[in-house]
Amino acid sequence: MKETETLKQLILEDLKKVSKEFIKQKNLNDDLDLKIRIEYSRSEKFGDYSTPYLMENKDVLGDAKTNSEILLPLFDKNLFREINFTMPGFINFKISDVFLKKFVKEKIFSEKEIYAKSLKQEKIIFEYVSANPTGPLNIVSARASATGDSICNLLETLGHEVHREFYVNDFGNQVFLLGASCLMRLREKYFGVELKLQEENDSTPIGILLEKNILPLEAYRGEYIKDIATSSYENPERKKNIDQLLEEKKYSELASEFSLWAVEFNLNSQKKDLENFGTKFDLFYSEKSLHDKNSVLGILPKLEKDIFLEDGKKVFKSTNYGDDKDRVVLREDGRPTYLLADIAYHHTKIERGFTKIINIWGPDHHGYIARLRGAMISLGYNSENFQILIAQQVNLLSKGEKQKMGKRIGKFQTMSDLTEYLGENAKDVGRYFFIMRALESPLDFDLDLAKDESDKNPVYYIQYAHARICSIFREVINEIDFDSFDKLELNEERRNLLFYITRFSEEVLDSAKMMEPHRLCVYLQNLSKVFTKFYSGKENRLKEVDEVTKKGLSTLCKATAICLKNGLGLLGISAPEKLEKSIA
């Protein structure tokens, strides 16, 4: 299927054709730069769709009212039931009821054709979450998880090949500090060592602090650190190694060993949390593997034209690419910076043949975009195919008040904390609440509303609409009958529901192209409201109508259920056929 086979695109194509004919009739140049677009009508009273064509092009075309008298008769009579003009220059369209039914039969009931395909297929690598393996996943990571996974689902509907990747930052000082933190907690628990806290402005190296039983100010202090220490010491093979290195007082060596165990422990925990949230990755890519293969230092020659020496350091001239200053990539002691490792990692994405690179980064990474994009350009990659999405901060609310969050002190709400709080429906509710707002906007996550099992909870509202339809199928009829569907008389509620069903493919298409799954949330909410209003009408109750109408309504309900189930599925949310929730 092509993009032009959504309803909105069909209208747009007709408008383009009419515009050419209109220009020909007015003897205007056919190379005019005209604005041509279709949007949903501001109100149902105007129609289904509208275009500001005559208003936005009045400087070129002239008086909108006069032009409308020429333009309106040119549109496809089979597609539209009604076309009208409203000032200051809108053309409003009401789709033919016959065409709406035809569209639903051909598209919604076709598993292969329900989604519009992109005109150009891409091989996309989508990197998201990529949290440091120094502790449990936090709430922003949970948001990136839900949104990233949903965007990948949406991109796949367009026909793109999507590879999902998690970059594991398992190298550097933070990882050694993690290992040192675990070692100190082990000595405290099993050997009775009394730890002292490092004083402010003390620049003593971590290795010396270990020997003096001083806990670094930057040490990780969550309960999970003690869990790592305990699990490592209870492993017989590791215990033997730990005891030997402690006896030899090789604390730095042991801290390095602990860093490997801690990364493994935390990464396994993160994978479990992600799986419980319905998120799976094709690959967890290790930063350490880049250093082991010398890929990090090996990337320097490829950046040579943009590298210069300054005070013994190698600096990438990122100001050539819009950065506010140039960035060090190799320190004077020969150690690479994190930026160089990140450039090396992204170079592997180019080498692996991905035609589009998309990342979700955290809220504190805005300033990092220009320097990495500059490096991609320096490596010869088309910057238009490199895209960064920023996941803004999440505020957890309870009784209207923000919950405090922190990191190394261990007072932060984790992804697993949230799923435990939300209970058996954590995946569905959690994912929906993270997805229902634009990723680039800060999110207030209302814990009380998420826990609410009434129709006030938006995800239950949608699920209940689907479950109600399934209940109708169990209790009354579950039959698709296109002949009865064609004969079905459309009152206001039936026609409105039919129109919302036809919008499904284009709503998915817009959500996918914009990489904004919250748009699909809005659509599913509206579709559920329209269905609820439809079924509240006595003349639409399947138990109370004649056989032909019953089969026609059953087909209409079936189409609604298809849209709800597929839409929820793209968001990674279930569409249960029964709900025991107390929803009115």
N, C-alpha and C positions, 0 to 999 in steps of 0.2 A: 504493500500500500504506500502511496505517496502522501506527503504532507497535504497536498491539495485535496485529499479525500476526507478531511474533517469538514464539518458543516461550515465553520467560519471561513475556512480556506476556499470552499466552493463559492461562497458569497463574494469573497475577495476576488476570485478569478472572474466572476460575472461582472463585478464592478470595473475591473481592468478592461474587460472587453467592451463594456458600455462606454467607458471613458474614451476609448479609441474611436468608437463610432460617433460619440458626441463631438469630439475634437474635429473629426472629419466633416460633420454636418455644419460646424461653425467656421470651417475653413481656417483653422488654427494650425500652427506648426506642430507636427507630430513628435517633436523632440522636447516638448515642454517638461520641465521638472515639476511634476505634480505630486502632491501628498495624497496617497491612497491607502486607507486603512479601515478596518472593520472593528467595532467594539460592541460589547453588550449594551443594550439600551439602558438608560438611566432609570427608567421605570417601565413596568409591564404595559402601561397604557400607551406607550409609544410604539411598542412592538418587541420583537425578540433581539434584533441587532440594529445597529445604526452606523452611519458614517458621517463624519464632519467634512466630507469631500468638498461640498460647495462653499462652506464657510472658510476652510483652510486654503482654498485656491481662488477665492473671490478676486484677489488682486490681479490674477492672470485671466480668469474666466469671465469676470464681470458679475452682474447682479445675481444673487443666489436664487431668489424667487423666480425670476424670469427663466433662468437656466433649468430649474427643476421641472418646468413644464415641457421642456425638450427631453430631459434626461429620463424621467420616470417611466415613460412608455417603452424604453429600450430594454428594460430588465427582463430576465427569463420568467415567463408567465407560469411555467411548470414548477419553478422553485418557490415562488412567493404567492401567498394568499392575498397579501395587502402590502402596498408601498405608499408611504406618505411623506410629505415634506413639512418640517417645522423650522421656524426661525431660531437662530440667525443663519442657518444653513445646513441643517441635518436632514439626511434621508433615512427613514426608518423602515425596517423590513419585518414583516410577519411571515414566517415560513408556512408553506402549504401543508395542511394536515396530512394529505396523501403522501407528500414527500417525507415528512417526519416519520411516518410509519414505514415507508420504504427504507429509509436510512437505518432505522432500528433493526429491521429484519436483516439487512445486508451486512451491517457492521457490528452491532452489539451481540447478535446471535452467532457471529462467526469468530471462533477462537483465533484464527490466523489474522483476521482483518480488524480486530477490535482496536489495535494500537496503530497509530500512524508511524511510518518509518521515516528516518532522516534521508534526505536525498544524497548525502555523503556519509559513508560508513567510516568510523574512526576506530583505531586501536588505542584505547584509553587506559592509562594507569592512574588509579585514584588512590591516593594515600590519605589516610585519615586516622584519627586518634593518636597514634605514634607517641604515647605517653612514656615518660622516662620509667625504666623498670626499677625505680627506687622506692616504690610503695604502691599501695592499691590505687586503682583508677578513681579519679575524683568526679565531681558532678559535671564539669565542663567536658571531660572525656566521654561521659555518658551521653551528653548532648551531641558531641561529634560522632559518636558511635551510631546513634539512632538516625541522625540526619544524613551522615555519609552513606550508610547502608541503603537508606531510602533513595538517595540521589542515584546510587549505582543501579538500583532496581529500575528507576525511571529511565536512565540512560540506555539500559538494555532494551527497553520497549522500543527505542528508536532504531534498534538493530546494531548498535555499537558493541564491539567486543570490550568488555570492562574487566580489568585486572585489579583486585582489591589488595592493598598492601599496607602493612604496619611496619614502620621503621623503628627498630629497637636501639635506643641510645645506650649501648652497653659498653662504653669505653670512656675513659677520662677520670678526672678528679672526683666527680660526683659518685662514680661507681666505687672508687677506692674508699671514699668517705662512708659509703653505705656498708662496705665490708668492715671498716674500722668500727663503725657503730655497732654492728652485730658482735664483733669480737669483744668489745668492752662490756656489752650486756651479758655475754656468756661468762666472762671472768667474774662479773658481779654476782651472777646467779649461782655458778657452780664452784667458784673458788673464793668467795667471800671478799673479793676485792672492793674496797670502798672508793668510788669514783669521785673525783673533784671536777668542778666545772671550769673550763678555760676562762681566764679573765679577759675583759674587753681590751682591745689593742694588743693582745698577745699574738705575735707572729710566729710562734714556735711551730716547726713542721709537724704534720700529723704523726709521722713515725716516732718522733721524740715524745709527743703527747701520750702515745700508746705505752711507751716505756714508763712514763711517770703516772700512769693511771688517771690521766686528765681527759675528760670528755670534751671534745671540740664544741665550740659554740654552734657550729653549723651541723653538728651530728643529727642524724635522723633518730627521733625519739618515740615514734608510735609503738603501740603494743605489738605490731607485726614484726618489729625488730627482735623482740624477745622470742616471738614464735619461730623466726628464722634460726636464731641461735640455738633454741631448744631442739628443733627438728634436725639440725646439723649434728649436734652432739649426741643425739639418740641414734644416729646412723653409725653402726659399728666401725665401718671402714673409715668414715670421716673422723670419728672420735679418736681413733688411733693416730691419725695424721695431726689432729688438733693437739693431742697430749704431747706428741713428740716435738712439735714446733713451739709449744708453750714452754716445755722443759728447756729447749735451746734458746728461748727468749727471742725467737725470730718473729716478732710481732708484725712487722710490715709485710713479710712473706705470708703470714697467716691471714692478715687483713685482705691481701690480694686473693687468697683462696676463698675467703668468706664472700668477697665481692662476686665471685662466680656463682657460688651457691645461692647467694641472695638474689641475684638477677634471675636465676633459674626458678627460684621459689616465687618471686613476684610475678614473673612472666607467666608462669603456670596459673597463678591466681587471677591475673588479668585475662588470660584466655578463657578461663572458666566464667568470669563475670560477663565477658563479651558474648560467650555462647548462650548464657542464661538470658541475655538481652536480644537474642536472635541475630547476632552479628558474627559473620565468619569471614576470614581473610584467606586469600590465595597464598600469601607468603608473609612471614615475619622476617624482615630483612635486618640482619645484624650489622651495626656500625663497626663492631670489632672485626668482622670479617673483611671489611675494607682495609683496615690497618694491617691485618695479617697478610693480605695479598699485596701490600704496598700500593694500593690504589689511591690512597689519599695523597701521598707525596708524588705519586706518579701522574697526578692530574696537572701539576704545576707547568710542565712544558706546553700543555695544550692552552694554557692561559698566558703564555709568555708575552704576547703583544700588549697585554694590559697589566703586567707585573713590573714594579720598580722597587729598588732597594732604598730603605730609609732607616738609619740608625741600626744597621745590622738585621733588620726585619725585611721580609718580603711582603709587599703591599699590593693589593688588587685595586686598580684605579676604577672603583665603582662610581665615582662622580661622572665618568663618561656616560653612565647609563641612568642618571637621575638620582643617585644616592646623595645624601647631604655631606658625606665625607668618604674618603678612601678607607679601605678596610685591610687590616693586617691578616694575612693568611698563614704566615710562617714566622714564629717568634725568633728572637735572636739566638736562643739556645737550640733551634732546630725543631721545636715541637710545633705541629700544625694546630691552627685554631679550629674551633667548631665549624666555622664557615667553610674552611677548605674541605673538611670531611663531608659537609652537606653538599658542596659542589661535586665532589667525587661520587657521592651517592646518586645525585641527579644525573650525572653523566652516565651511570649504568642504565638509567631509564631511557636515555637516548640510544645507547648501544643495544638495548633490548628491543628496539624498533617501535616504540610507542609513538603514535602520531599526535597524541594529546596528553599532556601532563597536568593533573589537577590535584591540589592539596587542600586539606582543611587544617588550619593552624589555630592556635589559641589566641586569646584577646590581646596578649602582650607582644605579638609578632608583626604588627603593622610595619614597623620600621625595617624589618628584615626582608621585605618583599623586593625592594628596588635592587639591593645588592645581589640577591640570588638570581633575579631576572636578568641583571646585567651579566652575571656569570654564564647564564644559559645562552645569551646572545653572543658572548665572547666565544663560546664553544660551537657556535654556528647553528643554534636551534632557533626556530621561528618563535619569537616572544608571544605572538598571538595564540600559540598553542600551549602556552604555559599560564596556568590560572591558579590563583590562590583565593580561597574562601576563608573568612575569619569567623570563628565561632566565638561569639561574645559571652560575657560572664553570665553565670546563672546564680540567681538569688533564691535560696530556699525559704519559703514563707510558712509560718505556722501561727494561726490566730492573728494573721495580719502583720506579724513581726519577722524580720530577717533573722535567720539562724547564723551564728558566728561560724566562720570557716578559717582554718589555718592549715599549714602543711607539716613542717618538720616536727612541731610540738605534738602532732598526733591528734589535734582537735578539729579534724576536717571530716565532713560527711563524705563517705565513699559511695561508689556505685553499688557496692554490695549492701551497704547500709540502707540505701534507698529501696533496692529490690526486696530486702527483708521487711522493710516498713510497709511496702505496698502489698505484700503477700502474694497469693497465687496468681493474681492478674498483673503482676509487676511489669512484665514485658509489654503487654498491650497498653496499659495505662502510662507507664513510664515513657515508652517510645512516642506515644501520641502527644503527651504534654511537652516533650522536647521538640517535636517536629512542628507543632501548631503555630509557632511564631517564627518569623524570618531569622535565619541563622545570624545575620549581622546585627540583630537587635538584642540588647540585654533581655534576659528572660526571668520573670518572676514565676517560680514553680510553686504553686499553691498545694502544699502537702495535704491540707484538709480536704480540698476539692478533689484531689487525686484519689483520696481514700474513700470519698463519698460514692456509694453504689446506687445513687438515684439518677434521674435523667438530667440533673444539674451537671453531672460529669459528662463532658462532650464525647468521650470515646464510647461510654456505655450507651449514649443516645443513638449513635450510629449503629453500634452492634445490636441494639434492641430493634431498630428498624429492620435490620436483616433477619433477626430471629422472629420477628412478627410475621414477616413474609413466609418464612419456613413453616411457621405455625399454621398459616393459611393453607399452605400446600399439604400439610399433614391432615388437617381437619376438613377441608372443603374440596380442593382440586389442585392438581399439579400437572398442568397440560399446556403445551405450546400449540396454539392453533392459529396459523396466520390468516386463514379465511375469516375466522371470527374476529381476529385483530383488525383486519381491513374493514369489517362491518361495524366495528365499535364506534358508537357515537361519542364525540368528545365534548363533555362539559368543561367548565373552566378548570376544575381540579385535575381531570384526566389529561387535558391538553398540556397543562403546566408541567405535570409529571413527565409526560412524553417528551416535552422540549428539554427538560433537565437531563433525561436519559441520553438524548442525542448529543448533548454537550460533553459527555464523558470522554470521548477520544480526544477532543481538542483541549479539555482541561488537563488531561494527562500529558498531551503534547506540550502545552505551555509550561507546565510544571517541570517537564524534562529539559526543555530548551533553556529555561531560565535557571535550572537547578535549584528550584524553590518548592520543596515538597509541602510547605505550609499552604500553598495554593490548593493542593489536592485536599488538604484537611478542610479548608473553607468550602470547597465544592461538596464534599461528602456530608458536611453538616447541613448545607442548603438542600441537598437531595433528600436527606432524611426528614427535614422539616416539610418539604413539599410532599413527600410520601405520607407523612403523618396527617397532614391537612387533607390529602386525597382520601385516605382511608377513614377519616372521621365523618365523611359524607355518607349518608344512608344509601344513596343510589350507587355507591362504589363498593358496598359490602357484598362480597361474592355469595354469601348465603342467601341474599335477598333479591337476586336478579334472575332473569331467564337464562337458559342454557347457553345460548350464543353469546350473550353479554358476559356470562361467567367465564367462558373460555377466552374471550377477548381481554377481560380484566386479568385473568390468570397469566396471559402472555405479557401484559403490561407489568404485572408484579414480578414476573420472572426476569424481565429485562432490568428492572430496578435492582433485584437481588444480584444479578450479574455485575452491575456497576459497583454496588456496595462491596461485594466480596473481592472483586479485582482491585478496587481502589484501596481497601484496607490491606490487601496482600502486598501491594507495592510499598506500603508504609511498614511492612513487616508485622502487621497486626492481624489477629485471627478474626474470622467472621463466624461466630458460633451459631448453630441452628437452634439452640435453646439457651435461655438465660434465666437463672433463678433469682436474679437481682430484683430488688423492690423498686422497679421503675414504673411510674404511672403511665 
